[in-house]
Amino acid sequence: MGSISRGRNLGPGAGAGALQVPCGRVHQIGALALIAATFLLTRAFDRLSCGLSYGGLASVASSAALFDRAGSLFWPDRGYGSRLDLKIYVYEEKEIDGLRELMRGRDGRISPDACVKGQWGTQVKIHQLLLKSRFRTIHKQEADFFFVPSYVKCVRMMGGLNDKEINKTYVKILSQMPYFRYSGGRDHIFVFPSGAGAHLFRSWATFLNRSIILTPEGDRTDKRDISAFNTWKDIIIPGNVDDGMTKFYGSNVVQPIPLSKRKHLANFLGRAQGKVGRLRLVELAKQYPDKLESPELQLTGPNKLGRTDYFNHLKNAKFCLAPRGESSWTLRFYESFFVECVPVILSDQVELPFQNVIDYTQISIKWPSTRISTQLLEYLETIPDEVIEAMIARGRQVRCLWVYAPETEPCSAMVGIMWELQRKVRRFHQSGETFWLHNGSVVNRDLVEFHDWRPPVPLP
């Protein structure tokens, strides 16, 4: 066997008489230097590319990079895929005994129109938009997810069901869903749009602890010992902003006004509710009425603040303060983007939606709730108007994600929710009470094949 040449390989076409160039120490050092330089340059370009593609809202330019030429939102490829591709089965109102009660009350008198308005209207809007969605399937066997419609927050507030009836009805409908049993609820989606979250269903911890919960609330409420939100499986959704404010991603109720013409530095438009942070803001407003506006809101009677008046007050400050109430989230955070004031979050445990594409440090301020004092006002006064304008401009670009609009819109809350759901798609489902055999058939503990399961089925 011949010796191995240290010369340059001229390739398979080179003959025996091909020129062999000696390779000395100088050549070796040069080659290593070239390799190192190439490696470092490639890393630099990779970082630059990632910064431009997924850098969030570090600048107006990178904010614009969140969208393609058609205005559709980019989502990180890693963990999501390059395009939306999922199928959702929506349970029909008459398909499951008891589902109608969760949507219309025990007497069936509560209409969806009565529940679609107000702070918790997402429970209706998400359902109605899914019914028209291109991702909807009518075939259970091909579904990635199962959506369980319920307007239970509205139904409870309007006296349609009490807490005991809500709990009993949920257990009743779940026992009629073989696919819920099949996966242990892992592929079933529930909307709980208020600060109480899934606690509206008292036995949620027993039955929904594996299910996907859509909620604007990532923290436990003041009145609960444990959280009904799990960062791994659940999805934070935006609150329901008044449709008049979000029309075409802008307002047809009130129009924003220039910063120079705004009367106040900041405002807080909400009830104190006996909460420490809110009470501090009310006291600050009394001490510094020229800087902080915090009128006493009347919910009823001749002095009730109307919708347009409310938004006219909200838009008349550079900063809109959003303290926690009964729970950590507040609708005022989302409303501020449509009156174009910078939201100041005064809720330490708040969770925000779509954090995989939005850098909230560029469009809002989060201030410690333990430091609600003159220090806060003094800090806000130091921020130049041009910085405020830049934050408002960046917020204007992403506020479409707070809008519950049809899928014909390239950017909406529903588009964001679909992307978040896609990351949770599982090819294989199992629960503690499902088993499988050598031929791939899924059976229950009695070795009955899945297609022969009959409701009511034992629940997880």
C-alpha positions as a printed NumPy array, in Angstrom:
array([[  0.   ,   0.   ,   0.   ],
       [  1.503,   3.343,  -1.019],
       [  2.262,   6.174,   1.376],
       [ -0.296,   8.905,   1.999],
       [  0.652,  12.071,   0.173],
       [  0.583,  15.316,   2.2  ],
       [  0.265,  17.272,  -1.019],
       [ -2.879,  18.996,  -2.35 ],
       [ -5.454,  16.582,  -3.736],
       [ -6.356,  17.677,  -7.239],
       [ -9.479,  15.559,  -7.352],
       [-10.505,  12.303,  -8.991],
       [ -9.572,  13.573, -12.449],
       [ -5.899,  14.012, -11.572],
       [ -3.475,  11.529, -13.068],
       [ -0.464,   9.882, -11.561],
       [  1.728,  12.634, -12.876],
       [ -0.292,  15.453, -11.351],
       [  1.577,  18.237,  -9.614],
       [  1.911,  17.735,  -5.823],
       [  2.311,  21.031,  -3.921],
       [  4.202,  20.671,  -0.648],
       [  2.252,  21.702,   2.463],
       [  4.467,  23.189,   5.146],
       [  3.826,  24.678,   8.581],
       [  3.098,  28.13 ,   7.141],
       [  0.385,  26.661,   4.905],
       [ -1.158,  24.791,   7.816],
       [ -1.279,  27.906,  10.001],
       [ -2.825,  29.883,   7.151],
       [ -5.462,  27.221,   6.552],
       [ -6.41 ,  27.131,  10.243],
       [ -6.658,  30.918,  10.341],
       [ -8.914,  30.864,   7.286],
       [-11.168,  28.249,   8.865],
       [-11.415,  30.214,  12.121],
       [-12.193,  33.454,  10.29 ],
       [-14.869,  31.729,   8.196],
       [-16.447,  30.23 ,  11.332],
       [-16.55 ,  33.553,  13.182],
       [-17.916,  35.401,  10.155],
       [-20.644,  32.774,   9.67 ],
       [-21.651,  33.051,  13.347],
       [-21.837,  36.815,  13.036],
       [-24.098,  36.6  ,   9.984],
       [-26.288,  33.993,  11.71 ],
       [-26.747,  36.234,  14.741],
       [-27.508,  39.214,  12.571],
       [-30.06 ,  37.205,  10.613],
       [-31.737,  35.915,  13.758],
       [-31.807,  39.399,  15.218],
       [-33.561,  40.767,  12.16 ],
       [-36.026,  37.886,  11.883],
       [-36.929,  37.216,  15.505],
       [-35.638,  40.221,  17.397],
       [-39.137,  41.278,  18.408],
       [-39.672,  45.002,  18.68 ],
       [-36.139,  46.19 ,  19.349],
       [-36.686,  48.94 ,  16.809],
       [-39.336,  50.125,  14.4  ],
       [-37.481,  48.329,  11.607],
       [-37.391,  44.998,  13.434],
       [-41.021,  45.48 ,  14.439],
       [-41.945,  45.773,  10.791],
       [-40.038,  42.523,  10.197],
       [-42.758,  40.74 ,  12.181],
       [-44.973,  41.036,   9.12 ],
       [-44.639,  39.976,   5.491],
       [-45.508,  42.166,   2.526],
       [-49.18 ,  41.219,   2.762],
       [-49.263,  42.23 ,   6.416],
       [-49.455,  38.651,   7.718],
       [-47.71 ,  37.909,  10.972],
       [-44.488,  35.913,  11.04 ],
       [-44.182,  33.301,  13.781],
       [-40.922,  31.625,  14.81 ],
       [-40.335,  28.472,  12.77 ],
       [-38.823,  26.666,  15.726],
       [-41.566,  24.798,  17.545],
       [-44.364,  26.124,  15.335],
       [-43.696,  25.127,  11.725],
       [-43.565,  27.306,   8.646],
       [-47.353,  27.505,   8.125],
       [-50.557,  26.935,  10.02 ],
       [-51.813,  23.38 ,   9.552],
       [-54.209,  22.073,  12.182],
       [-57.786,  20.816,  12.459],
       [-60.257,  21.66 ,  15.206],
       [-63.559,  19.948,  15.907],
       [-66.189,  22.209,  17.476],
       [-68.842,  20.462,  19.553],
       [-72.361,  21.367,  18.471],
       [-74.797,  22.849,  20.96 ],
       [-77.31 ,  20.011,  20.514],
       [-74.706,  17.264,  20.247],
       [-74.011,  17.016,  23.964],
       [-76.75 ,  16.979,  26.586],
       [-76.107,  19.911,  28.931],
       [-73.954,  21.974,  26.581],
       [-76.864,  24.284,  25.771],
       [-77.223,  25.101,  29.484],
       [-73.581,  26.217,  29.657],
       [-74.268,  28.529,  26.715],
       [-77.812,  29.77 ,  27.414],
       [-78.627,  28.994,  31.043],
       [-81.015,  26.48 ,  32.566],
       [-84.027,  28.075,  30.829],
       [-82.279,  28.738,  27.497],
       [-83.118,  32.441,  27.692],
       [-79.609,  33.928,  27.508],
       [-78.608,  34.824,  23.96 ],
       [-75.065,  34.892,  22.556],
       [-75.644,  38.55 ,  21.639],
       [-76.038,  39.353,  25.325],
       [-72.736,  37.615,  26.12 ],
       [-70.57 ,  38.826,  23.233],
       [-70.28 ,  42.345,  24.612],
       [-68.188,  43.45 ,  27.526],
       [-64.96 ,  42.374,  29.138],
       [-65.536,  38.627,  28.775],
       [-66.96 ,  38.484,  25.248],
       [-64.065,  36.318,  24.096],
       [-65.977,  33.225,  25.207],
       [-68.504,  33.929,  22.446],
       [-66.211,  35.439,  19.83 ],
       [-63.719,  32.565,  19.78 ],
       [-66.564,  30.079,  19.389],
       [-68.242,  32.009,  16.58 ],
       [-64.961,  32.531,  14.717],
       [-64.049,  28.837,  15.002],
       [-67.407,  27.861,  13.496],
       [-66.369,  29.755,  10.349],
       [-62.706,  28.842,  10.497],
       [-60.842,  27.126,   7.678],
       [-59.237,  25.017,  10.41 ],
       [-62.557,  23.557,  11.495],
       [-63.253,  19.91 ,  10.731],
       [-66.522,  18.007,  11.048],
       [-64.697,  14.681,  11.405],
       [-63.661,  13.852,  14.957],
       [-61.22 ,  11.165,  13.861],
       [-59.029,  13.678,  12.019],
       [-59.146,  16.48 ,  14.603],
       [-56.024,  17.727,  16.359],
       [-58.165,  19.541,  18.931],
       [-61.73 ,  19.598,  20.232],
       [-63.291,  22.924,  21.198],
       [-65.911,  22.892,  23.966],
       [-68.096,  26.037,  23.679],
       [-69.312,  27.571,  26.912],
       [-70.454,  31.06 ,  27.869],
       [-70.395,  30.131,  31.519],
       [-69.02 ,  33.438,  32.853],
       [-71.847,  35.369,  31.215],
       [-74.44 ,  32.73 ,  32.115],
       [-73.397,  32.854,  35.758],
       [-73.445,  36.662,  35.902],
       [-76.914,  36.772,  34.361],
       [-78.325,  34.213,  36.793],
       [-78.627,  31.432,  34.233],
       [-76.743,  28.909,  36.388],
       [-75.346,  28.93 ,  39.896],
       [-71.96 ,  27.517,  40.905],
       [-73.325,  24.116,  41.886],
       [-75.238,  23.795,  38.61 ],
       [-72.178,  24.815,  36.581],
       [-70.056,  22.14 ,  38.225],
       [-72.664,  19.417,  37.759],
       [-73.278,  20.367,  34.125],
       [-69.59 ,  20.331,  33.18 ],
       [-69.151,  16.829,  34.632],
       [-72.264,  15.723,  32.77 ],
       [-71.098,  16.937,  29.354],
       [-67.549,  15.61 ,  29.77 ],
       [-68.873,  12.11 ,  30.468],
       [-70.543,  12.191,  27.047],
       [-67.299,  12.828,  25.152],
       [-65.409,   9.612,  24.322],
       [-62.599,  11.636,  22.736],
       [-62.135,  13.517,  25.999],
       [-61.712,  10.151,  27.712],
       [-59.407,   8.938,  24.95 ],
       [-56.811,  11.656,  25.583],
       [-57.602,  12.445,  29.178],
       [-58.712,  15.879,  27.944],
       [-55.259,  16.79 ,  26.601],
       [-56.599,  17.853,  23.187],
       [-59.749,  19.604,  24.44 ],
       [-59.907,  23.403,  24.533],
       [-61.894,  25.474,  27.044],
       [-62.276,  29.263,  27.285],
       [-62.426,  30.877,  30.73 ],
       [-62.263,  34.607,  30.019],
       [-62.388,  36.191,  33.467],
       [-60.038,  36.613,  36.388],
       [-61.627,  33.586,  38.049],
       [-60.302,  31.456,  35.18 ],
       [-61.209,  27.767,  35.293],
       [-62.273,  28.175,  38.938],
       [-65.748,  28.863,  37.532],
       [-65.82 ,  25.058,  37.215],
       [-65.197,  24.062,  40.819],
       [-63.865,  20.6  ,  39.914],
       [-61.512,  21.848,  37.196],
       [-58.474,  20.463,  39.034],
       [-59.898,  16.954,  38.801],
       [-61.155,  17.007,  35.222],
       [-59.374,  19.786,  33.296],
       [-55.876,  19.598,  34.736],
       [-54.584,  18.256,  31.401],
       [-56.808,  20.28 ,  29.066],
       [-55.883,  23.456,  27.171],
       [-57.35 ,  26.533,  28.818],
       [-57.597,  29.843,  26.96 ],
       [-57.636,  32.695,  29.451],
       [-56.404,  36.276,  29.865],
       [-55.503,  35.331,  33.424],
       [-52.116,  33.787,  34.153],
       [-52.229,  34.345,  37.901],
       [-54.501,  32.959,  40.589],
       [-57.247,  35.289,  41.765],
       [-57.106,  36.971,  45.147],
       [-59.644,  34.495,  46.483],
       [-57.973,  31.237,  45.394],
       [-55.122,  29.25 ,  46.859],
       [-53.902,  27.695,  43.609],
       [-53.643,  28.849,  40.016],
       [-55.762,  27.331,  37.269],
       [-53.123,  28.352,  34.721],
       [-50.236,  26.179,  33.566],
       [-47.555,  27.821,  31.433],
       [-46.844,  24.573,  29.594],
       [-50.31 ,  23.721,  28.313],
       [-52.49 ,  26.832,  28.602],
       [-52.603,  29.92 ,  26.376],
       [-52.904,  33.561,  27.432],
       [-55.397,  35.404,  25.219],
       [-56.153,  39.143,  24.937],
       [-59.176,  40.565,  26.718],
       [-62.213,  41.636,  24.734],
       [-61.797,  45.28 ,  23.689],
       [-64.939,  47.119,  22.565],
       [-65.546,  46.443,  18.854],
       [-65.981,  50.14 ,  18.219],
       [-62.393,  50.684,  19.325],
       [-60.86 ,  47.887,  17.279],
       [-62.676,  48.384,  13.974],
       [-60.073,  48.135,  11.204],
       [-57.405,  48.18 ,  13.928],
       [-58.4  ,  51.719,  14.791],
       [-61.264,  53.457,  16.532],
       [-64.571,  54.591,  15.128],
       [-65.62 ,  55.682,  18.624],
       [-62.874,  58.148,  19.541],
       [-59.726,  59.29 ,  17.772],
       [-56.327,  59.663,  19.507],
       [-55.107,  63.208,  20.08 ],
       [-51.552,  64.631,  19.842],
       [-49.4  ,  64.257,  22.958],
       [-48.968,  68.026,  23.246],
       [-52.717,  68.471,  23.621],
       [-53.29 ,  65.814,  26.263],
       [-54.42 ,  67.194,  29.578],
       [-52.787,  64.718,  31.961],
       [-49.496,  62.93 ,  32.362],
       [-51.293,  59.712,  33.383],
       [-54.696,  58.384,  34.275],
       [-56.379,  55.52 ,  36.084],
       [-59.972,  54.865,  35.095],
       [-61.285,  52.14 ,  37.318],
       [-62.866,  51.335,  40.644],
       [-60.662,  51.043,  43.714],
       [-62.309,  47.731,  44.759],
       [-60.494,  48.017,  48.082],
       [-57.19 ,  47.019,  46.418],
       [-54.043,  48.587,  47.849],
       [-52.523,  49.612,  44.519],
       [-55.731,  51.164,  43.245],
       [-56.313,  53.028,  46.492],
       [-52.814,  54.494,  46.236],
       [-53.562,  55.752,  42.721],
       [-56.782,  57.384,  43.899],
       [-54.856,  59.174,  46.675],
       [-52.111,  60.242,  44.25 ],
       [-54.733,  61.707,  41.926],
       [-56.084,  63.791,  44.806],
       [-52.584,  65.079,  45.59 ],
       [-51.597,  65.752,  41.98 ],
       [-54.807,  66.332,  40.001],
       [-52.911,  68.186,  37.272],
       [-50.75 ,  65.109,  36.609],
       [-52.911,  62.085,  37.397],
       [-56.605,  61.766,  36.592],
       [-58.623,  59.176,  38.485],
       [-62.317,  60.065,  38.493],
       [-64.759,  58.089,  40.595],
       [-66.541,  55.832,  38.128],
       [-70.293,  55.495,  38.481],
       [-71.57 ,  52.215,  37.017],
       [-75.231,  53.169,  37.371],
       [-77.37 ,  56.251,  37.77 ],
       [-77.367,  59.656,  36.05 ],
       [-73.592,  60.119,  36.509],
       [-72.667,  56.824,  34.869],
       [-69.675,  57.264,  32.558],
       [-70.746,  56.278,  29.039],
       [-68.62 ,  54.285,  26.625],
       [-67.513,  57.263,  24.522],
       [-66.883,  59.42 ,  27.601],
       [-64.774,  56.65 ,  29.089],
       [-62.531,  56.438,  26.029],
       [-62.349,  60.237,  25.779],
       [-60.977,  60.299,  29.327],
       [-58.608,  57.425,  28.6  ],
       [-57.055,  59.087,  25.548],
       [-56.367,  62.369,  27.349],
       [-53.156,  61.172,  29.03 ],
       [-49.736,  60.093,  27.821],
       [-49.708,  57.047,  30.105],
       [-52.599,  54.742,  31.001],
       [-52.062,  53.049,  34.356],
       [-53.183,  49.413,  34.578],
       [-53.149,  48.095,  38.169],
       [-54.437,  44.652,  39.087],
       [-57.956,  44.267,  40.388],
       [-59.557,  41.053,  41.649],
       [-56.968,  39.305,  39.476],
       [-53.727,  40.25 ,  37.788],
       [-55.022,  41.135,  34.332],
       [-56.916,  44.25 ,  33.334],
       [-58.692,  45.16 ,  30.116],
       [-57.288,  48.68 ,  30.386],
       [-53.906,  47.366,  29.205],
       [-55.382,  46.373,  25.823],
       [-57.636,  49.428,  25.523],
       [-54.654,  51.753,  25.869],
       [-53.245,  50.665,  22.507],
       [-56.37 ,  51.887,  20.707],
       [-56.476,  55.312,  22.355],
       [-52.686,  55.412,  21.87 ],
       [-51.382,  56.007,  25.353],
       [-48.491,  53.974,  26.752],
       [-49.761,  51.317,  29.18 ],
       [-48.046,  51.177,  32.568],
       [-48.534,  47.75 ,  34.129],
       [-48.872,  47.855,  37.918],
       [-49.527,  44.149,  38.362],
       [-46.494,  42.093,  39.318],
       [-47.858,  38.64 ,  38.419],
       [-49.485,  39.54 ,  35.101],
       [-49.038,  37.222,  32.09 ],
       [-49.147,  38.706,  28.59 ],
       [-50.175,  37.031,  25.33 ],
       [-47.989,  36.045,  22.376],
       [-44.664,  36.657,  24.085],
       [-42.935,  34.606,  21.39 ],
       [-43.303,  37.466,  18.909],
       [-43.787,  40.579,  21.029],
       [-41.162,  42.321,  23.135],
       [-43.319,  44.158,  25.651],
       [-40.439,  46.316,  26.874],
       [-40.728,  48.254,  23.62 ],
       [-44.459,  49.041,  23.821],
       [-45.256,  49.273,  27.536],
       [-43.821,  49.904,  30.995],
       [-44.023,  47.56 ,  33.965],
       [-43.537,  49.26 ,  37.33 ],
       [-43.394,  47.533,  40.764],
       [-46.789,  47.664,  42.441],
       [-44.989,  48.221,  45.749],
       [-43.668,  51.536,  44.438],
       [-46.915,  53.246,  43.48 ],
       [-46.043,  56.69 ,  44.794],
       [-44.84 ,  60.113,  43.677],
       [-41.755,  58.274,  42.44 ],
       [-43.846,  56.766,  39.658],
       [-45.128,  60.155,  38.491],
       [-41.64 ,  61.643,  38.687],
       [-40.279,  58.807,  36.573],
       [-42.994,  59.172,  33.92 ],
       [-42.288,  62.916,  33.706],
       [-38.675,  62.206,  32.712],
       [-39.647,  60.29 ,  29.565],
       [-39.345,  62.533,  26.45 ],
       [-42.308,  62.865,  24.127],
       [-40.303,  61.441,  21.213],
       [-39.717,  58.235,  23.195],
       [-43.426,  58.042,  24.034],
       [-44.291,  58.568,  20.37 ],
       [-41.928,  55.749,  19.357],
       [-43.504,  53.36 ,  21.885],
       [-46.988,  54.274,  20.668],
       [-45.917,  53.717,  17.053],
       [-44.579,  50.245,  17.84 ],
       [-47.743,  49.425,  19.782],
       [-49.804,  50.55 ,  16.804],
       [-48.115,  47.888,  14.682],
       [-48.947,  44.934,  16.931],
       [-52.332,  45.906,  18.399],
       [-53.994,  43.907,  15.633],
       [-53.184,  40.901,  17.828],
       [-55.749,  42.169,  20.378],
       [-58.549,  42.117,  17.789],
       [-60.926,  39.147,  17.525],
       [-61.357,  39.41 ,  13.767],
       [-62.203,  36.868,  11.02 ],
       [-59.381,  34.864,   9.474],
       [-59.59 ,  37.014,   6.363],
       [-57.568,  39.502,   8.389],
       [-53.834,  38.704,   8.192],
       [-53.226,  39.652,  11.844],
       [-55.665,  39.05 ,  14.684],
       [-56.012,  37.47 ,  18.097],
       [-57.342,  34.336,  16.407],
       [-54.259,  34.049,  14.201],
       [-52.078,  34.292,  17.301],
       [-54.149,  31.678,  19.138],
       [-53.919,  29.296,  16.159],
       [-50.142,  29.565,  16.118],
       [-49.978,  28.868,  19.839],
       [-52.292,  25.88 ,  19.433],
       [-50.205,  24.485,  16.606],
       [-47.219,  24.181,  18.923],
       [-49.358,  21.922,  21.148],
       [-50.453,  19.472,  18.435],
       [-49.693,  15.874,  19.386],
       [-49.522,  13.007,  16.984],
       [-50.226,  10.497,  19.74 ],
       [-52.738,  10.739,  22.578],
       [-53.079,   8.688,  25.691],
       [-54.543,   8.847,  29.175],
       [-54.309,   6.794,  32.323],
       [-57.346,   4.812,  31.209],
       [-56.449,   4.128,  27.567],
       [-54.45 ,   1.099,  26.429],
       [-53.316,  -0.258,  23.08 ],
       [-52.686,  -3.663,  21.575],
       [-50.198,  -5.1  ,  19.086],
       [-52.467,  -4.271,  16.12 ],
       [-52.659,  -0.577,  17.046],
       [-56.188,  -0.688,  18.409],
       [-56.906,   1.508,  21.43 ],
       [-58.94 ,  -0.081,  24.197],
       [-60.221,   0.805,  27.648],
       [-59.582,  -1.059,  30.884],
       [-62.215,  -3.636,  29.886],
       [-60.413,  -4.176,  26.54 ],
       [-63.28 ,  -2.573,  24.622],
       [-62.03 ,  -0.902,  21.425],
       [-62.393,   2.855,  21.215],
       [-64.994,   2.887,  18.423],
       [-67.301,   0.891,  20.695],
       [-67.081,   3.22 ,  23.691],
       [-70.525,   4.484,  24.598],
       [-71.415,   7.486,  26.787],
       [-71.432,   8.032,  29.596],
       [-67.774,   7.119,  29.846],
       [-65.739,   7.119,  33.071],
       [-63.848,  10.383,  33.399],
       [-60.108,  10.771,  34.08 ]])
